[in-house]
Amino acid sequence: MKVVSSHSDLSAALANLREQGKLIALVPTMGALHNGHLSLIKKAFEQADAVVCSIFVNPTQFTDPKDLEKYPRPLEHDLQLLESVGCDIVFMPSVLEMYPNYPQAEEWHIDLGPAELLLEGAYRKGHYQGVTQIVYKLFKAVEPDIALFGQKDFQQVLMIKTMLAIFKLPIKIVTCPIVRETDGLAMSSRNVHLSPKERQQALILSKTLYFVQEHYNEYPLNQLLEKAQALIETEPGVELDYLSIAHTDNLEPIQEKTYSKTIALIAARVGSTRLIDNIIIN
């Protein structure tokens, strides 16, 4: 496994792979890796000959400086995990390597459509501009054939696909299923911030999503949402930001029952930790 931190070293390592005619996959991450990330690496090897994983905590997508500051960065552990699954190249650039004029902002704004302002976009203004900015930079640096992302960040994947279409980049996007703990909690780098009590309280997110999925055909839409929200309220330590049943292609809330391309999405604060989750209904 080769670990590089500069664009020039990355280009040299990639040139060697391309000379061998290898199909290259990219798994972009912000580190603090867990089995969910490793599942992306393993999936990447099913579709490509070589895998690049980037580790970069991107400052332009954090709307709260405190959130950026406390984001976990266990780099040695991350590298051990990546080596254990056979990752070929790890790209770990500095902030100045990706943003040479930082903290001066670079000009970046693309039209991501109405979905940018829904759900996460409503709570984290400008978040998806920052996400698409860094993913574009990583795409240009690696020029992968395939890029893999997790379904847990469903809205993020939608925004990246929109960005891809805008710039006509010839990259195949693969969305991989959410990896959960045995009790249903979606794996997340932020889970390390949960106390044992909060860890138990956080289970209400997945329980609520499973409730919506299982009872989708049983109740009228408004009644289903009311019952789901009432379920969340049984955990007093959990503060709901949103619960939405939406169309998968644009994330607009459904107005009546539909039986294709439907997803339930949830975001909530458990103590001081904000978690998101979702489940495909049909």
C-alpha positions as semicolon CSV with decimal commas, in nm:
position;residue;x (nm);y (nm);z (nm)
1;M;0,000;0,000;0,000
2;K;0,138;0,336;-0,106
3;V;0,060;0,645;0,105
4;V;0,096;0,981;-0,070
5;S;0,018;1,338;0,032
6;S;0,094;1,544;-0,279
7;H;-0,067;1,564;-0,621
8;S;0,268;1,491;-0,787
9;D;0,328;1,172;-0,587
10;L;-0,034;1,066;-0,647
11;S;0,005;1,119;-1,024
12;A;0,325;0,911;-1,030
13;A;0,159;0,624;-0,841
14;L;-0,147;0,635;-1,066
15;A;0,065;0,645;-1,381
16;N;0,224;0,318;-1,275
17;L;-0,120;0,157;-1,237
18;R;-0,243;0,292;-1,569
19;E;0,067;0,165;-1,748
20;Q;-0,044;-0,179;-1,632
21;G;-0,389;-0,116;-1,783
22;K;-0,564;-0,130;-1,449
23;L;-0,920;-0,006;-1,393
24;I;-0,905;0,240;-1,101
25;A;-1,168;0,297;-0,831
26;L;-1,179;0,584;-0,583
27;V;-1,334;0,574;-0,235
28;P;-1,335;0,930;-0,094
29;T;-1,349;0,948;0,287
30;M;-1,285;1,187;0,573
31;G;-1,115;0,914;0,772
32;A;-1,224;0,777;1,110
33;L;-1,285;0,459;0,915
34;H;-1,517;0,177;1,018
35;N;-1,660;-0,136;0,858
36;G;-1,895;0,074;0,647
37;H;-1,595;0,233;0,474
38;L;-1,421;-0,101;0,442
39;S;-1,728;-0,243;0,269
40;L;-1,681;0,026;0,003
41;I;-1,319;-0,076;-0,047
42;K;-1,418;-0,442;-0,079
43;K;-1,695;-0,354;-0,325
44;A;-1,448;-0,144;-0,523
45;F;-1,225;-0,449;-0,573
46;E;-1,523;-0,632;-0,722
47;Q;-1,547;-0,369;-0,995
48;A;-1,191;-0,244;-1,044
49;D;-0,832;-0,368;-1,047
50;A;-0,688;-0,105;-0,812
51;V;-0,838;0,106;-0,536
52;V;-0,747;0,455;-0,418
53;C;-0,885;0,575;-0,085
54;S;-0,861;0,944;0,001
55;I;-0,858;1,066;0,360
56;F;-0,927;1,437;0,388
57;V;-1,133;1,625;0,643
58;N;-1,270;1,892;0,413
59;P;-1,313;2,231;0,585
60;T;-1,541;2,380;0,318
61;Q;-1,829;2,143;0,393
62;F;-1,847;2,212;0,767
63;T;-2,097;2,483;0,857
64;D;-1,998;2,469;1,226
65;P;-1,626;2,527;1,306
66;K;-1,664;2,327;1,629
67;D;-1,787;2,029;1,428
68;L;-1,475;2,050;1,209
69;E;-1,250;2,080;1,513
70;K;-1,389;1,774;1,692
71;Y;-1,411;1,549;1,385
72;P;-1,213;1,232;1,475
73;R;-0,876;1,180;1,303
74;P;-0,730;0,838;1,402
75;L;-0,493;0,823;1,104
76;E;-0,270;0,535;1,217
77;H;-0,574;0,316;1,281
78;D;-0,723;0,417;0,945
79;L;-0,405;0,314;0,761
80;Q;-0,397;-0,023;0,938
81;L;-0,757;-0,089;0,832
82;L;-0,690;0,009;0,471
83;E;-0,383;-0,212;0,456
84;S;-0,586;-0,504;0,595
85;V;-0,825;-0,488;0,297
86;G;-0,553;-0,444;0,036
87;C;-0,602;-0,079;-0,060
88;D;-0,345;0,017;-0,326
89;I;-0,305;0,391;-0,271
90;V;-0,404;0,620;0,016
91;F;-0,416;0,990;-0,070
92;M;-0,385;1,202;0,246
93;P;-0,335;1,562;0,136
94;S;-0,300;1,863;0,365
95;V;-0,556;2,143;0,352
96;L;-0,306;2,362;0,164
97;E;-0,246;2,085;-0,090
98;M;-0,617;2,091;-0,178
99;Y;-0,679;2,463;-0,117
100;P;-0,350;2,651;-0,184
101;N;-0,493;2,987;-0,070
102;Y;-0,668;2,856;0,243
103;P;-0,826;3,007;0,450
104;Q;-0,911;3,241;0,163
105;A;-1,216;3,090;-0,006
106;E;-1,194;2,965;-0,363
107;E;-1,474;3,063;-0,597
108;W;-1,712;2,769;-0,633
109;H;-2,085;2,761;-0,688
110;I;-2,273;2,523;-0,913
111;D;-2,645;2,478;-0,966
112;L;-2,731;2,158;-0,781
113;G;-3,104;2,208;-0,824
114;P;-3,383;2,230;-0,564
115;A;-3,269;1,915;-0,382
116;E;-2,963;2,102;-0,252
117;L;-3,183;2,307;-0,019
118;L;-3,388;2,019;0,121
119;L;-3,320;1,804;0,430
120;E;-2,947;1,836;0,508
121;G;-2,926;2,139;0,282
122;A;-3,185;2,320;0,493
123;Y;-2,992;2,257;0,814
124;R;-2,640;2,300;0,677
125;K;-2,639;2,593;0,438
126;G;-2,369;2,563;0,173
127;H;-2,276;2,210;0,280
128;Y;-2,323;2,052;-0,061
129;Q;-2,130;2,325;-0,237
130;G;-1,837;2,228;-0,015
131;V;-1,893;1,858;-0,076
132;T;-1,909;1,890;-0,454
133;Q;-1,608;2,123;-0,454
134;I;-1,380;1,873;-0,282
135;V;-1,516;1,570;-0,467
136;Y;-1,455;1,750;-0,798
137;K;-1,096;1,819;-0,686
138;L;-1,049;1,453;-0,592
139;F;-1,201;1,336;-0,922
140;K;-0,963;1,561;-1,116
141;A;-0,665;1,446;-0,909
142;V;-0,736;1,072;-0,938
143;E;-0,938;1,053;-1,262
144;P;-1,096;0,726;-1,150
145;D;-1,304;0,499;-1,368
146;I;-1,537;0,427;-1,075
147;A;-1,616;0,610;-0,749
148;L;-1,798;0,449;-0,458
149;F;-2,011;0,616;-0,191
150;G;-2,231;0,494;0,092
151;Q;-2,610;0,509;0,087
152;K;-2,616;0,661;0,436
153;D;-2,525;0,992;0,271
154;F;-2,798;0,948;0,011
155;Q;-2,849;1,319;-0,054
156;Q;-2,475;1,367;-0,092
157;V;-2,461;1,099;-0,363
158;L;-2,746;1,270;-0,547
159;M;-2,556;1,601;-0,536
160;I;-2,236;1,437;-0,660
161;K;-2,423;1,278;-0,951
162;T;-2,561;1,622;-1,040
163;M;-2,209;1,769;-1,028
164;L;-2,084;1,485;-1,246
165;A;-2,348;1,564;-1,508
166;I;-2,264;1,937;-1,501
167;F;-1,895;1,875;-1,578
168;K;-1,960;1,567;-1,796
169;L;-1,703;1,361;-1,607
170;P;-1,678;1,000;-1,736
171;I;-1,692;0,835;-1,393
172;K;-1,928;0,557;-1,287
173;I;-2,087;0,624;-0,947
174;V;-2,165;0,319;-0,733
175;T;-2,386;0,357;-0,425
176;C;-2,332;0,088;-0,162
177;P;-2,584;-0,022;0,104
178;I;-2,573;0,109;0,460
179;V;-2,371;-0,110;0,696
180;R;-2,531;-0,142;1,039
181;E;-2,430;-0,264;1,381
182;T;-2,605;-0,584;1,494
183;D;-2,864;-0,373;1,681
184;G;-2,949;-0,167;1,372
185;L;-2,750;0,152;1,432
186;A;-2,601;0,283;1,107
187;M;-2,223;0,286;1,123
188;S;-2,089;0,640;1,137
189;S;-1,762;0,809;1,229
190;R;-1,965;1,028;1,462
191;N;-2,081;0,733;1,673
192;V;-1,760;0,757;1,877
193;H;-1,896;1,076;2,034
194;L;-2,198;0,894;2,181
195;S;-2,197;0,804;2,550
196;P;-2,322;0,449;2,634
197;K;-2,663;0,596;2,719
198;E;-2,675;0,803;2,399
199;R;-2,566;0,499;2,200
200;Q;-2,882;0,322;2,318
201;Q;-3,099;0,628;2,255
202;A;-2,963;0,654;1,900
203;L;-3,124;0,321;1,811
204;I;-3,458;0,503;1,781
205;L;-3,345;0,639;1,442
206;S;-3,320;0,299;1,274
207;K;-3,622;0,170;1,466
208;T;-3,829;0,457;1,327
209;L;-3,712;0,393;0,972
210;Y;-3,790;0,023;0,998
211;F;-4,134;0,117;1,135
212;V;-4,201;0,335;0,831
213;Q;-4,084;0,063;0,594
214;E;-4,283;-0,213;0,761
215;H;-4,606;-0,014;0,797
216;Y;-4,590;0,180;0,469
217;N;-4,885;-0,010;0,323
218;E;-5,082;-0,015;0,649
219;Y;-5,153;0,351;0,733
220;P;-5,245;0,664;0,535
221;L;-4,938;0,877;0,470
222;N;-5,009;1,150;0,727
223;Q;-5,095;0,892;0,993
224;L;-4,778;0,696;0,918
225;L;-4,564;1,007;0,970
226;E;-4,750;1,097;1,290
227;K;-4,693;0,750;1,434
228;A;-4,327;0,754;1,334
229;Q;-4,271;1,095;1,495
230;A;-4,450;0,979;1,809
231;L;-4,210;0,684;1,820
232;I;-3,910;0,918;1,815
233;E;-4,062;1,121;2,099
234;T;-4,046;0,813;2,322
235;E;-3,671;0,886;2,350
236;P;-3,647;1,218;2,540
237;G;-3,273;1,255;2,470
238;V;-3,328;1,263;2,093
239;E;-3,409;1,590;1,915
240;L;-3,555;1,537;1,567
241;D;-3,442;1,763;1,283
242;Y;-3,647;1,598;1,012
243;L;-3,823;1,281;0,910
244;S;-3,921;1,268;0,544
245;I;-4,068;1,015;0,305
246;A;-3,945;1,132;-0,032
247;H;-3,888;1,054;-0,398
248;T;-3,540;0,906;-0,448
249;D;-3,471;1,108;-0,763
250;N;-3,530;1,458;-0,621
251;L;-3,592;1,415;-0,244
252;E;-3,920;1,604;-0,264
253;P;-4,160;1,475;0,005
254;I;-4,420;1,247;-0,146
255;Q;-4,773;1,386;-0,139
256;E;-4,944;1,049;-0,183
257;K;-4,838;0,687;-0,163
258;T;-4,609;0,577;-0,440
259;Y;-4,478;0,226;-0,488
260;S;-4,148;0,289;-0,657
261;K;-3,842;0,507;-0,592
262;T;-3,934;0,601;-0,235
263;I;-3,701;0,658;0,059
264;A;-3,743;0,755;0,424
265;L;-3,474;0,985;0,566
266;I;-3,412;1,099;0,921
267;A;-3,176;1,334;1,105
268;A;-3,163;1,394;1,478
269;R;-2,938;1,510;1,758
270;V;-2,857;1,257;2,023
271;G;-2,699;1,460;2,299
272;S;-2,456;1,685;2,110
273;T;-2,405;1,443;1,822
274;R;-2,602;1,481;1,501
275;L;-2,680;1,158;1,316
276;I;-2,847;1,081;0,986
277;D;-2,994;0,759;0,848
278;N;-3,228;0,641;0,573
279;I;-3,399;0,334;0,435
280;I;-3,525;0,251;0,087
281;I;-3,897;0,178;0,109
282;N;-3,950;0,054;-0,245
